[in-house]
Amino acid sequence: MPRFTRNYTKKIGLPAGALIHLGEQKVEEPELSVISYNEAEVRQAMPKSFGEVEQYRKPEMVLWLNIDGLHDTVLIDAAGKAFGIHPLVLEDILHVGQRPKIDEFETFVFIVLRMLSYDDACERVVEEQVSLVLGDGFVLSFQEKPGDVFAAVRERILKGQTRIRRQKADYLAYALMDAVIDNYFHVLDRIEQKMERLDEELFSDSSMETFQRIGAMKKELILLRKSTWPLREIVGSITKSEFDVIDEKTLVYFRDVHDHIIHAIDILETFRDMASSMHDTYMNYVNNRMNEIMKVLTVIATIFIPLTFIAGIYGMNFQYMPELSWRWGYFGVLGMMLVLFAAMLFYFRRKKWF
């Protein structure tokens, strides 16, 4: 689990806008990828340095620069200077524990998203921060590691005669956000399958391991909620506000993304209710089982109370006890105890106490 509180201690005393990477280094070397396109042509490259990016920046073309790996603060600073990005935005890009948000500046819009994926090997949700900078004719995307959900967007750009090739940079930003949010449904589908297995285990083998898995599931749903709910505000603000870098014709596509977010939130809330119900079901099962055990122990204790009383009387060792000199006294007392035991057992069964 990331320790963001511990990481933030690194910036104590530093001025606002100081570039320091707070988070885990997930790649050895940052990777740059550039796609420059318009309706007529497209150019793609993997620059070795940021200096090679400028040659792909043309006024008549849309530029998409993607950077995988955020630990190289010199590279991030160079990107900020080349595209006129505010130092506070660069600081937020490097602080990978950001809450999803949108900030508008004079020449660009800054968006922070949480990209989610599902690790089948560990059966858990994995998240990373994705930062988008939308400006006039360009989109910058910053990721913690390679391997993302943007492959389909790249493929659409590289194909000819597609809508994205005819649109501006704001449509590219929409496409990237839509790809991130659509991947949420894949994660939710995996979560649903996991919950179905847990539900079966709950009624077949209600062990402590099952309870721990339910607890882990609830934590994952909290993570999903923290990543999903802010997106409703972000996309909602885009559809209702007038951003200079977002064309009015593109707003209809952002409204569609907003509908997807609401759908994902509805599914997530249903899963949270189901997880809470499974937790309550397990606790009720444990309580009922404990009640059954206590009932059996109480019946046993109740049966042995009079038997213990009789045994205690004849264990006092007084000298003048008539039954002690009786030849059949021992067997008589045992018989009386057996009859009493059988009578109480019959009474409890008749009352259906066990």
MISENU-368745 format. One record per residue: residue in one letter; x, y, z of N, C-alpha, C, O in turn. Coordinates in steps of 0.001 Angstrom, whole numbers, padded with zeros to 6 digits, always signed. Example, Ala and Ser with C-alpha at 12.3 -4.5 7.8 and 13.67 -1.06 7.14 Angstrom:
<recs>
A+013190-005690+007800+012300-004500+007800+013200-003300+007800+014236-003319+008465;S+012850-002250+007080+013670-001060+007140+012900+000030+007870+013409+001138+008039;
</recs>
This chain:
<recs>
M+000855-001188+000000+000000+000000+000000+000894+001243+000000+001826+001333+000799;P+000616+002201-000890+001435+003412-000924+001342+004187+000379+000287+004256+001009;R+002480+004774+000771+002516+005587+001989+002658+007038+001570+003755+007595+001608;F+001530+007667+001162+001585+009027+000659+001904+010012+001777+002557+011027+001535;T+001452+009728+003003+001761+010632+004106+003259+010694+004338+003826+011769+004534;R+003894+009529+004313+005340+009489+004491+006051+010186+003339+007051+010870+003557;N+005544+010020+002099+006177+010645+000954+006091+012167+001018+007020+012866+000615;Y+004966+012675+001529+004779+014119+001543+005726+014813+002511+005911+016027+002428;T+006322+014070+003420+007290+014688+004318+008535+015140+003561+009308+015950+004072;K+008738+014622+002344+009897+015023+001561+009817+016481+001114+010847+017101+000846;K+008596+017040+001030+008443+018390+000508+008302+019436+001607+008072+020612+001324;I+008441+019004+002875+008322+019963+003972+009421+021017+003847+010601+020687+003724;G+009018+022294+003880+009966+023398+003804+010294+023847+002402+010944+024879+002229;L+009857+023090+001368+010139+023484-000009+009102+024491-000485+007965+024456-000016;P+009454+025381-001394+008497+026369-001901+007453+025722-002793+007663+024627-003314;A+006308+026412-002970+005263+025917-003856+005790+025828-005278+006458+026738-005767;G+005476+024706-005938+005948+024497-007300+007282+023802-007390+007790+023593-008491;A+007871+023434-006257+009139+022698-006278+008902+021318-006862+007983+020609-006451;L+009735+020937-007825+009549+019680-008530+010267+018559-007803+011494+018461-007840;I+009491+017719-007143+010023+016537-006479+009008+015420-006648+007813+015612-006426;H+009490+014262-007037+008592+013135-007306+008196+012458-005997+009050+011983-005248;L+006896+012421-005734+006371+011754-004547+005604+010525-005006+004498+010642-005533;G+006172+009373-004812+005538+008139-005242+006584+007088-005552+007779+007290-005336;E+006124+005989-006050+007002+004864-006364+007525+004979-007783+006769+005272-008709;Q+008824+004748-007953+009395+004724-009298+009067+003381-009937+009525+002340-009467;K+008280+003401-011001+007769+002169-011600+008456+001795-012910+008183+000724-013454;V+009328+002636-013427+010100+002331-014636+011532+002783-014421+011797+003706-013650;E+012459+002120-015114+013858+002513-014984+014133+003834-015686+014782+004717-015125;E+013640+003971-016915+013832+005186-017683+012492+005637-018256+011719+004800-018722;P+012200+006922-018235+010949+007407-018822+010913+007133-020331+011945+007128-021002;E+009720+006911-020835+009517+006680-022266+008605+007759-022833+007573+008085-022246;L+008992+008303-023970+008209+009327-024641+007628+008756-025930+008301+008031-026663;S+006388+009091-026190+005780+008731-027474+005030+009947-027993+004339+010634-027243;V+005178+010203-029297+004581+011374-029926+003749+010940-031115+004186+010139-031942;I+002542+011483-031188+001702+011325-032371+001231+012711-032775+000610+013427-031990;S+001538+013075-034013+001113+014356-034571+000252+014057-035791+000661+013293-036666;Y-000943+014654-035857-001872+014246-036911-002835+015372-037272-003058+016312-036509;N-003382+015232-038447-004573+015951-038888-005340+015010-039798-005036+013819-039854;E-006322+015523-040505-007146+014627-041326-006355+014015-042474-006684+012922-042936;A-005344+014686-042929-004621+014224-044109-003429+013326-043790-003122+012418-044561;E-002755+013566-042667-001535+012803-042379-001383+012567-040885-002039+013196-040055;V-000483+011628-040577-000179+011304-039189+001293+010939-039087+001837+010276-039970;R+001927+011367-038024+003330+011055-037762+003447+010501-036347+002852+011039-035414;Q+004206+009438-036192+004390+008793-034887+005857+008561-034647+006594+008209-035569;A+006294+008757-033407+007708+008568-033082+007858+008266-031600+006960+008509-030795;M+009044+007719-031265+009438+007458-029879+010731+008230-029614+011813+007650-029695;P+010642+009519-029300+011853+010339-029129+012712+009840-027973+012210+009342-026965;K+014005+009989-028149+014949+009619-027094+015165+010754-026101+015582+010522-024966;S+014884+011964-026525+015020+013126-025655+013892+014097-025964+013243+014012-027006;F+013673+015020-025037+012570+015943-025233+012860+016939-026355+011932+017514-026924;G+014113+017143-026672+014451+018073-027744+013910+017644-029096+013707+018488-029969;E+013673+016365-029288+013171+015868-030566+011669+016085-030728+011127+015897-031817;V+011003+016476-029655+009543+016611-029718+009128+017833-030519+008102+017806-031199;E+009903+018898-030449+009515+020159-031075+009286+020040-032574+008469+020775-033128;Q+009984+019135-033240+009836+019024-034685+008479+018477-035099+008090+018594-036262;Y+007747+017873-034148+006419+017339-034461+005304+018324-034110+004128+018038-034334;R+005661+019455-033574+004669+020450-033166+004425+021423-034324+005230+022318-034582;K+003295+021228-035015+002925+022049-036158+001586+022731-035890+000704+022122-035285;P+001414+023969-036320+000158+024693-036055-001064+024018-036641-002146+024089-036059;E-000913+023358-037793-002065+022748-038461-002321+021311-038017-003209+020652-038558;M-001555+020811-037037-001679+019426-036604-001909+019358-035093-001510+020248-034342;V-002560+018281-034676-002776+018021-033249-001604+017184-032739-001240+016173-033340;L-001029+017612-031639+000108+016893-031056-000331+016187-029779-000947+016789-028898;W-000003+014900-029696-000236+014122-028469+001110+013595-027986+001735+012756-028634;L+001534+014093-026858+002780+013638-026238+002436+012854-024989+001755+013361-024098;N+002905+011620-024925+002684+010771-023750+004020+010458-023098+004973+010067-023773;I+004086+010631-021783+005298+010335-021018+004973+009254-019999+004090+009431-019160;D+005681+008144-020071+005543+007042-019115+006725+007090-018153+007875+006943-018566;G+006435+007297-016862+007495+007430-015872+007630+008879-015433+007852+009769-016253;L+007492+009111-014121+007436+010483-013613+008599+010844-012700+008622+011943-012147;H+009546+009963-012532+010608+010227-011562+011678+011190-012097+012455+011745-011320;D+011717+011390-013424+012718+012283-014025+012161+013709-013990+011441+014121-014899;T+012495+014452-012946+011960+015810-012795+012529+016762-013850+011882+017752-014192;V+013713+016483-014363+014295+017340-015402+013459+017256-016674+013216+018266-017335;L+013022+016043-017012+012184+015846-018196+010829+016528-018025+010340+017182-018945;I+010228+016376-016858+008924+017004-016610+009057+018527-016657+008177+019212-017178;D+010138+019048-016121+010357+020494-016149+010536+020987-017576+010055+022064-017927;A+011227+020204-018404+011412+020588-019812+010074+020614-020541+009821+021511-021345;A+009216+019632-020264+007887+019621-020877+007086+020835-020442+006376+021437-021248;G+007196+021198-019166+006468+022353-018673+006921+023645-019329+006091+024487-019672;K+008201+023811-019507+008714+025034-020130+008352+025099-021605+008048+026173-022124;A+008381+023949-022289+008091+023941-023724+006641+024265-024022+006345+024892-025039;F+005726+023846-023145+004296+024038-023402+003662+025071-022477+002439+025212-022454;G+004471+025786-021722+003955+026851-020887+003061+026372-019762+002029+026983-019483;I+003451+025275-019109+002650+024705-018029+003085+025328-016700+004278+025465-016428;H+002117+025695-015892+002380+026337-014608+003151+025388-013682+002871+024189-013674;P+004104+025891-012912+004873+025029-011995+004004+024259-010996+004344+023135-010626;L+002882+024853-010554+002008+024141-009623+001378+022914-010273+001117+021915-009602;V+001133+022992-011587+000605+021836-012314+001671+020750-012401+001375+019570-012212;L+002897+021141-012683+003988+020159-012731+004163+019488-011366+004443+018293-011281;E+003994+020270-010312+004089+019708-008962+003002+018652-008742+003271+017589-008183;D+001770+018949-009184+000682+017983-009029+000900+016738-009878+000512+015639-009482;I+001515+016903-011041+001807+015741-011892+002772+014793-011190+002632+013574-011291;L+003744+015346-010483+004756+014533-009814+004261+013966-008490+004829+012992-007995;H+003216+014550-007903+002651+014048-006654+001520+013084-007005+000387+013505-007236;V+001834+011790-007044+000922+010820-007652-000216+010378-006729-000916+009417-007048;G-000413+011033-005625-001543+010709-004764-002692+011676-004913-003512+011803-004003;Q-002772+012371-006053-003766+013415-006237-005181+012842-006347-005392+011758-006891;R-006135+013595-005819-007544+013292-006022-007932+013722-007437-007463+014763-007896;P-008775+012957-008150-009215+013394-009483-009791+014803-009446-010616+015126-008591;K-009348+015637-010381-009776+017036-010366-009569+017640-011742-008959+017025-012616;I-010085+018858-011928-009871+019634-013140-009589+021079-012737-010292+021648-011903;D-008545+021670-013343-008169+023056-013090-008023+023770-014429-007425+023244-015368;E-008572+024963-014500-008471+025754-015728-007443+026868-015539-007456+027593-014544;F-006552+026980-016529-005573+028043-016549-005806+028900-017801-006732+028651-018572;E-004987+029868-017980-005226+030827-019069-005144+030171-020449-005935+030495-021335;T-004202+029262-020634-003983+028684-021970-004211+027179-022024-004073+026577-023089;F-004555+026563-020907-004740+025107-020929-005642+024680-019782-005953+025462-018884;V-006055+023415-019836-006867+022794-018796-006096+021582-018278-005569+020786-019055;F-006041+021460-016975-005315+020365-016327-006319+019407-015694-007189+019822-014928;I-006191+018114-016023-007119+017089-015535-006315+015956-014906-005328+015491-015478;V-006740+015519-013734-006132+014371-013052-007160+013257-012972-008284+013470-012517;L-006771+012069-013417-007629+010886-013385-006919+009770-012642-005705+009811-012443;R-007696+008767-012234-007130+007541-011666-007401+006410-012640-008553+006040-012866;M-006348+005864-013214-006482+004736-014126-006487+003448-013319-005579+003204-012525;L-007505+002629-013520-007660+001391-012767-007464+000188-013670-007842+000206-014841;S-006869-000857-013114-006726-002137-013797-006867-003242-012765-006794-003001-011560;Y-007071-004451-013253-007280-005580-012337-006154-006583-012524-005922-007084-013624;D-005461-006864-011432-004372-007844-011434-004968-009217-011156-005336-009525-010022;D-005063-010046-012204-005673-011370-012042-004837-012277-011159-005380-013132-010459;A-003514-012103-011182-002647-012968-010381-002873-012730-008890-002966-013682-008115;C-002962-011465-008488-003165-011114-007080-004632-010913-006725-004975-010777-005551;E-005505-010895-007741-006937-010672-007549-007202-009384-006762-007868-009384-005727;R-006658-008296-007291-006867-007006-006636-006839-005899-007674-006337-006076-008783;V-007388-004754-007293-007426-003587-008159-006117-002810-008022-005637-002561-006916;V-005559-002437-009153-004323-001656-009184-004658-000299-009806-005361-000226-010814;E-004155+000758-009203-004432+002103-009712-003146+002864-009958-002105+002575-009368;E-003242+003841-010842-002147+004770-011073-002739+006115-011466-003888+006202-011899;Q-001950+007141-011312-002412+008488-011646-002110+008786-013105-001015+008511-013597;V-003094+009351-013787-002933+009828-015160-003267+011315-015174-004345+011726-014746;S-002339+012103-015666-002537+013554-015752-002620+013960-017215-001807+013535-018036;L-003607+014786-017533-003802+015289-018894-003706+016808-018880-004262+017473-018006;V-003001+017337-019849-002925+018781-020055-003451+019051-021461-002838+018645-022448;L-004581+019733-021545-005216+020061-022823-004988+021527-023139-005431+022411-022406;G-004291+021771-024240-004038+023129-024673-004502+023341-026106-005182+022484-026670;D-004154+024437-026680-004538+024763-028048-003675+023964-029018-002535+024326-029306;G-004242+022876-029509-003539+022062-030496-002680+020955-029925-001961+020294-030674;F-002732+020731-028627-001913+019660-028056-002592+019054-026825-003410+019687-026157;V-002217+017810-026559-002605+017091-025346-001365+016399-024809-000689+015669-025534;L-001070+016629-023546+000023+015935-022869-000579+014964-021867-001467+015322-021093;S-000090+013742-021890-000539+012747-020920+000672+012213-020168+001697+011884-020764;F+000534+012135-018854+001624+011692-017978+001143+010474-017207+000116+010523-016529;Q+001900+009366-017316+001539+008128-016641+002716+007642-015806+003872+007984-016057;E+002383+006828-014799+003433+006308-013927+004208+005164-014560+005372+004941-014227;K+003569+004437-015471+004214+003273-016082+003596+003014-017447+002475+003456-017700;P+004293+002309-018335+003710+001955-019638+002699+000827-019492+002583+000199-018439;G+001978+000592-020570+000951-000437-020534-000339+000159-020051-000628+000116-018855;D-001129+000720-020953-002299+001481-020553-003481+001109-021430-003426+000155-022206;V-004555+001882-021290-005775+001636-022044-005876+002551-023257-006934+002638-023881;F-004789+003231-023594-004813+004179-024702-004482+003539-026046-004440+004234-027062;A-004249+002241-026071-003861+001582-027318-004942+001734-028387-004638+001950-029560;A-006211+001620-027973-007305+001744-028935-007365+003147-029522-007681+003313-030700;V-007064+004161-028709-007057+005538-029204-005942+005722-030226-006150+006346-031266;R-004761+005182-029937-003650+005271-030894-004022+004606-032214-003735+005124-033293;E-004670+003443-032105-005053+002721-033318-006047+003536-034155-005960+003551-035383;R-006967+004197-033504-007943+005020-034231-007266+006201-034916-007667+006608-036006;I-006241+006747-034274-005528+007870-034882-004737+007408-036104-004718+008082-037134;L-004091+006260-035982-003247+005772-037072-004068+005340-038285-003562+005332-039408;K-005336+004980-038060-006206+004644-039185-006684+005918-039874-006877+006949-039230;G-006865+005837-041137-007378+006997-041854-008891+007076-041808-009571+006092-041518;Q-009412+008266-042099-010851+008498-042206-011599+008142-040910-012653+007509-040953;T-011057+008545-039784-011749+008356-038515-012122+009721-037950-011508+010733-038288;R-013137+009739-037086-013619+011005-036540-012518+011740-035783-012414+012964-035865;I-011709+011004-035058-010691+011645-034230-009669+012402-035076-009091+013391-034624;R-009449+011933-036312-008505+012615-037204-009075+013938-037732-008330+014834-038130;R-010383+014040-037728-011019+015257-038229-011271+016293-037127-011647+017430-037408;Q-011060+015890-035889-011362+016768-034760-010089+017416-034222-008978+017131-034670;K-010295+018306-033233-009185+019033-032637-008670+018323-031386-009025+017177-031110;A-007829+019027-030643-007199+018427-029472-008208+018133-028370-008013+017199-027592;D-009297+018924-028288-010277+018682-027240-010968+017330-027418-011319+016676-026436;Y-011163+016912-028669-011753+015589-028917-010772+014484-028509-011191+013436-028019;L-009478+014713-028707-008482+013735-028268-008515+013589-026750-008429+012476-026233;A-008641+014718-026027-008746+014652-024563-009980+013865-024150-009936+013067-023214;Y-011099+014101-024867-012311+013320-024582-012051+011834-024796-012435+011010-023966;A-011395+011484-025913-011154+010073-026227-010297+009399-025155-010535+008244-024801;L-009300+010124-024642-008444+009550-023598-009224+009358-022303-009094+008323-021650;M-010031+010343-021927-010854+010206-020726-011865+009080-020879-012111+008324-019940;D-012441+008973-022055-013424+007916-022305-012774+006536-022212-013386+005596-021704;A-011540+006409-022699-010836+005127-022612-010573+004742-021166-010725+003578-020794;V-010176+005719-020343-009924+005451-018920-011205+005002-018223-011200+004033-017464;I-012301+005714-018485-013555+005425-017798-014171+004122-018295-014743+003370-017506;D-014060+003846-019594-014579+002575-020111-013860+001384-019483-014456+000323-019294;N-012586+001559-019162-011846+000467-018525-012349+000196-017113-012128-000889-016575;Y-013029+001181-016502-013630+000955-015188-014642-000183-015235-014778-000947-014279;F-015350-000289-016358-016361-001341-016464-015717-002726-016524-016283-003705-016038;H-014529-002796-017127-013802-004073-017105-013418-004438-015672-013542-005594-015267;V-012952-003452-014909-012596-003696-013503-013837-004090-012709-013787-005013-011896;L-014954-003393-012940-016197-003718-012233-016678-005113-012574-017237-005805-011723;D-016466-005533-013817-016851-006896-014210-016037-007930-013452-016577-008947-013019;R-014741-007682-013286-013891-008604-012523-014284-008612-011050-014255-009654-010395;I-014656-007431-010536-015112-007344-009151-016395-008136-008973-016571-008819-007964;E-017291-008049-009945-018554-008787-009850-018314-010292-009814-018940-011000-009024;Q-017417-010784-010659-017085-012205-010652-016496-012625-009298-016804-013697-008778;K-015658-011772-008751-015053-012064-007447-016122-012103-006359-016073-012951-005468;M-017086-011190-006430-018152-011170-005434-019046-012397-005544-019523-012906-004529;E-019278-012876-006754-020083-014093-006931-019391-015291-006288-020041-016123-005656;R-018066-015375-006453-017332-016477-005815-017383-016359-004295-017542-017358-003594;L-017248-015139-003794-017323-014935-002348-018704-015283-001806-018827-015828-000709;D-019733-014970-002569-021094-015270-002128-021301-016782-002022-021960-017261-001100;E-020734-017530-002971-020830-018991-002910-020055-019534-001713-020528-020432-001016;E-018858-018983-001475-018066-019427-000328-018757-019106+000989-018632-019845+001965;L-019487-017997+001005-020123-017553+002237-021133-018576+002746-021282-018748+003956;F-021827-019255+001838-022852-020212+002241-022357-021651+002230-023067-022558+002664;S-021144-021862+001736-020602-023217+001732-019493-023393+002764-019378-024451+003383;D-018683-022363+002948-017558-022465+003887-017299-021097+004495-016437-020350+004032;S-018049-020782+005525-017934-019458+006154-016760-019447+007129-016941-019432+008347;S-015562-019456+006569-014362-019458+007395-013867-018035+007601-014386-017088+007009;M-012860-017904+008446-012263-016599+008695-011611-016054+007431-011571-014839+007237;E-011098-016931+006567-010505-016483+005311-011550-015812+004426-011260-014811+003770;T-012756-016355+004404-013837-015737+003636-014145-014351+004178-014354-013408+003415;F-014172-014232+005496-014444-012926+006123-013356-011923+005771-013650-010754+005522;Q-012114-012359+005746-011013-011469+005393-011112-011022+003942-010801-009878+003611;R-011551-011943+003071-011731-011563+001669-012846-010542+001500-012747-009636+000672;I-013895-010690+002279-014983-009706+002223-014464-008343+002668-014805-007322+002071;G-013636-008325+003720-013045-007069+004165-012154-006441+003103-012181-005228+002895;A-011355-007284+002426-010506-006771+001348-011355-006232+000195-011005-005238-000441;M-012474-006907-000061-013376-006443-001110-013938-005068-000776-014021-004209-001653;K-014322-004848+000464-014866-003558+000866-013813-002462+000710-014146-001340+000327;K-012561-002766+000997-011495-001783+000813-011322-001445-000665-011114-000284-001016;E-011407-002463-001539-011292-002211-002967-012424-001324-003464-012213-000443-004297;L-013622-001558-002950-014762-000746-003362-014622+000697-002876-015070+001628-003546;I-014005+000880-001719-013724+002242-001245-012743+002932-002184-012902+004109-002507;L-011713+002181-002625-010749+002724-003583-011445+003115-004882-011191+004189-005427;L-012319+002245-005377-013056+002543-006603-013946+003776-006425-014055+004606-007327;R-014564+003885-005281-015445+005029-005033-014660+006337-005021-015114+007340-005572;K-013481+006328-004393-012646+007529-004344-012154+007912-005734-011903+009088-005996;S-012012+006936-006628-011535+007218-007976-012664+007627-008909-012431+008358-009872;T-013885+007168-008641-014998+007345-009576-015839+008573-009269-016164+009340-010175;W-016199+008772-008000-017117+009853-007658-016622+011233-008091-017425+012005-008617;P-015342+011592-007900-014902+012922-008345-015035+013133-009845-015176+014270-010293;L-014992+012047-010640-015117+012194-012087-016470+012769-012479-016595+013463-013488;R-017478+012475-011671-018806+013034-011944-018766+014557-011891-019386+015227-012717;E-018048+015094-010934-017925+016543-010828-017051+017101-011953-017343+018159-012510;I-015979+016379-012281-015046+016864-013296-015732+016988-014654-015719+018057-015264;V-016328+015902-015122-016957+015922-016442-018202+016808-016417-018524+017466-017406;G-018897+016820-015280-020048+017700-015172-019668+019162-015320-020392+019935-015947;S-018537+019544-014746-018082+020932-014874-017688+021254-016312-017853+022389-016759;I-017164+020258-017046-016811+020487-018453-018063+020750-019281-018078+021647-020124;T-019115+019967-019039-020339+020111-019834-021109+021381-019498-021897+021860-020313;K-020888+021931-018303-021651+023109-017876-020867+024413-017970-021449+025498-017953;S-019545+024301-018070-018712+025509-018097-018217+025774-019515-018323+024928-020403;E-017685+026948-019695-017142+027345-020995-015622+027431-020889-015071+028429-020427;F-014965+026369-021324-013511+026346-021349-013049+026805-022737-013583+026365-023754;D-012068+027680-022763-011615+028230-024037-011046+027166-024964-011162+027289-026184;V-010436+026130-024413-009778+025125-025253-010715+023976-025624-010287+023040-026299;I-011980+024020-025200-012943+022974-025515-014050+023569-026373-014761+024480-025950;D-014183+023039-027584-015195+023524-028511-016583+023080-028071-016751+022009-027489;E-017560+023905-028353-018933+023588-027947-019441+022319-028624-020265+021601-028058;K-018955+022038-029833-019399+020830-030545-018889+019557-029870-019451+018481-030078;T-017844+019665-029075-017287+018488-028394-018008+018187-027093-017852+017097-026542;L-018793+019125-026593-019448+018932-025298-020406+017749-025313-020598+017095-024287;V-021013+017464-026475-021944+016342-026549-021232+015027-026238-021840+014117-025674;Y-019966+014915-026595-019198+013700-026310-018854+013620-024816-018850+012536-024233;F-018570+014754-024213-018316+014754-022766-019588+014423-021981-019520+013829-020905;R-020748+014808-022522-022003+014422-021864-022177+012911-021894-022697+012321-020947;D-021740+012286-022986-021808+010829-023067-020886+010187-022034-021243+009180-021422;V-019703+010766-021839-018791+010280-020799-019429+010446-019429-019290+009579-018566;H-020119+011545-019228-020798+011785-017956-021834+010699-017680-021968+010244-016544;D-022562+010286-018703-023530+009196-018544-022836+007888-018165-023344+007131-017338;H-021678+007622-018768-020917+006418-018429-020479+006437-016965-020518+005418-016276;I-020065+007603-016513-019627+007726-015118-020780+007440-014170-020619+006713-013190;I-021942+008011-014461-023107+007784-013600-023467+006306-013581-023818+005758-012536;H-023379+005664-014744-023663+004216-014803-022670+003436-013946-023059+002536-013201;A-021386+003783-014053-020359+003100-013253-020590+003325-011763-020401+002408-010963;I-020999+004537-011381-021260+004833-009973-022442+004016-009469-022408+003510-008347;D-023488+003881-010283-024648+003077-009885-024247+001622-009635-024672+001011-008654;I-023425+001077-010532-022955-000299-010356-022107-000408-009091-022247-001355-008318;L-021237+000560-008894-020352+000553-007721-021150+000616-006428-020836-000101-005478;E-022170+001454-006372-022992+001550-005166-023738+000250-004907-023914-000149-003756;T-024178-000413-005973-024824-001724-005809-023851-002738-005225-024211-003527-004350;F-022613-002710-005717-021592-003627-005191-021297-003339-003721-021099-004263-002932;R-021268-002059-003354-021008-001707-001956-022132-002226-001055-021877-002710+000048;D-023365-002120-001528-024486-002654-000752-024386-004171-000625-024659-004738+000433;M-023991-004819-001722-023852-006276-001690-022739-006694-000727-022894-007656+000024;A-021609-005965-000750-020503-006291+000151-020912-006100+001606-020572-006916+002462;S-021640-005027+001884-022129-004803+003251-023099-005906+003663-023082-006368+004804;S-023940-006321+002728-024881-007403+003021-024147-008708+003303-024520-009450+004212;M-023100-008992+002522-022309-010205+002753-021617-010137+004113-021537-011139+004825;H-021123-008966+004466-020485-008796+005778-021492-009047+006896-021192-009737+007870;D-022696-008478+006748-023732-008676+007770-024161-010140+007832-024411-010676+008912;T-024243-010779+006674-024626-012194+006642-023613-013049+007380-023982-013947+008136;Y-022325-012765+007158-021285-013528+007851-021375-013309+009362-021283-014260+010138;M-021555-012049+009775-021639-011756+011203-022871-012423+011827-022808-012922+012950;N-023984-012427+011099-025181-013104+011607-024947-014602+011726-025397-015235+012680;Y-024235-015168+010742-023927-016599+010805-023064-016909+012026-023313-017874+012748;V-022050-016079+012244-021163-016303+013390-021936-016158+014698-021759-016956+015619;N-022794-015138+014780-023577-014931+016002-024545-016084+016247-024697-016545+017378;N-025202-016548+015179-026127-017677+015330-025397-018940+015754-025880-019713+016581;R-024212-019133+015165-023433-020311+015548-023006-020221+017008-023040-021212+017739;M-022604-019020+017424-022222-018833+018814-023416-019053+019747-023270-019619+020830;N-024599-018599+019316-025800-018811+020129-026135-020288+020267-026545-020747+021333;E-025954-021040+019158-026213-022481+019228-025247-023164+020190-025637-024032+020972;I-023985-022759+020120-022991-023355+021027-023322-023013+022469-023272-023878+023344;M-023659-021754+022719-023992-021340+024075-025253-022047+024580-025354-022356+025767;K-026209-022304+023691-027425-022990+024103-027123-024421+024525-027639-024900+025535;V-026276-025108+023738-025918-026483+024095-025163-026513+025415-025434-027351+026275;L-024206-025585+025574-023438-025554+026814-024331-025223+028015-024142-025755+029108;T-025302-024336+027793-026226-023978+028885-027085-025167+029285-027314-025393+030473;V-027566-025933+028302-028371-027133+028605-027550-028139+029380-028023-028721+030357;I-026295-028348+028936-025429-029307+029638-025185-028843+031075-025260-029635+032014;A-024890-027548+031233-024646-027028+032579-025881-027139+033450-025782-027460+034634;T-027058-026871+032866-028311-026958+033624-028599-028382+034073-029083-028606+035182;I-028300-029342+033206-028522-030751+033560-027619-031164+034711-028042-031900+035602;F-026392-030699+034695-025438-031153+035707-025533-030364+037012-024908-030759+037997;I-026279-029281+037057-026410-028540+038314-027048-029396+039416-026470-029489+040499;P-028242-030042+039190-028801-030883+040263-027951-032113+040555-027874-032564+041698;L-027302-032664+039502-026445-033831+039734-025253-033451+040607-024838-034205+041487;T-024719-032268+040341-023602-031782+041162-024070-031521+042597-023332-031753+043555;F-025303-031037+042724-025847-030784+044053-025955-032087+044857-025576-032134+046028;I-026478-033151+044212-026609-034444+044903-025237-034991+045262-025014-035462+046377;A-024306-034922+044287-022962-035430+044569-022304-034624+045689-021531-035176+046473;G-022600-033336+045773-022030-032505+046822-022568-032874+048196-021834-032836+049183;I-023858-033233+048264-024431-033625+049555-023748-034867+050094-023360-034915+051261;Y-023604-035862+049252-023010-037117+049715-021491-037091+049718-020847-038103+049993;G-020931-035952+049418-019475-035831+049526-019054-035031+050731-017877-034691+050856;M-020006-034706+051655-019684-033894+052825-019025-034703+053939-018414-034129+054840;N-019145-036051+053886-018448-036935+054835-018859-036707+056294-018020-036792+057190;F-020140-036420+056537-020622-036407+057928-020664-037833+058475-020843-038797+057730;Q-020495-037942+059783-020472-039281+060392-021849-039916+060420-021974-041117+060178;Y-022882-039146+060709-024226-039697+060834-025056-039359+059591-025825-038398+059586;M-024889-040150+058561-025698-040070+057337-026273-041454+057099-025530-042377+056765;P-027588-041620+057266-028197-042971+057198-027902-043698+055891-027718-044915+055875;E-027856-042915+054756-027682-043592+053460-026299-044214+053298-026104-045117+052485;L-025342-043719+054082-023987-044248+053927-023863-045688+054404-023017-046437+053915;S-024713-046080+055368-024661-047453+055872-025626-048380+055148-025674-049577+055432;W-026395-047827+054209-027319-048659+053437-026561-049413+052369-025725-048849+051664;R-026872-050731+052253-026119-051580+051328-026275-051115+049883-025306-051132+049124;W-027483-050699+049489-027741-050283+048097-027763-048761+047950-028290-048255+046959;G-027213-048030+048899-027240-046573+048846-026508-045996+047619-027001-045085+046954;Y-025336-046546+047346-024539-046041+046209-025300-046176+044900-025386-045243+044102;F-025872-047420+044701-026605-047668+043452-027912-046879+043410-028371-046477+042342;G-028505-046662+044588-029739-045883+044634-029520-044436+044227-030310-043858+043481;V-028433-043858+044730-028130-042470+044372-027800-042355+042883-028254-041424+042218;L-027014-043293+042359-026709-043273+040927-027971-043405+040095-028131-042709+039092;G-028864-044289+040502-030124-044451+039777-030963-043195+039814-031549-042807+038804;M-031028-042550+040979-031778-041310+041090-031178-040230+040178-031914-039457+039566;M-029866-040179+040091-029210-039196+039235-029489-039477+037766-029707-038553+036982;L-029482-040772+037389-029790-041130+036000-031222-040788+035639-031486-040282+034549;V-032159-041065+036558-033575-040742+036311-033747-039235+036169-034468-038768+035288;L-033084-038476+037037-033164-037020+036961-032574-036497+035651-033124-035585+035034;F-031454-037082+035236-030822-036704+033972-031755-036960+032796-031916-036100+031929;A-032379-038159+032762-033288-038511+031668-034524-037622+031674-035006-037230+030611;A-035042-037301+032849-036238-036464+032932-035952-035049+032413-036760-034487+031674;M-034825-034483+032791-034486-033142+032323-034199-033141+030826-034550-032190+030128;L-033566-034194+030333-033293-034310+028901-034597-034372+028121-034739-033721+027086;F-035553-035158+028620-036858-035258+027974-037573-033914+027987-038215-033550+027002;Y-037474-033182+029068-038142-031883+029195-037550-030866+028202-038286-030121+027555;F-036243-030848+028093-035606-029896+027190-035922-030206+025730-036125-029292+024932;R-035963-031477+025381-036303-031843+024009-037748-031500+023699-038071-031101+022581;R-038603-031651+024673-040023-031317+024464-040209-029812+024264-041086-029383+023515;K-039385-029025+024932-039428-027578+024767-038674-027124+023508-038680-025942+023163;K-038025-028083+022828-037266-027813+021607-036146-026810+021851-035891-025921+021038;W-035485-026980+022995-034367-026130+023317-033069-026605+022688-032077-025876+022663;F-033081-027836+022179-031927-028320+021437-032374-029438+020513-031557-030000+019784;
</recs>
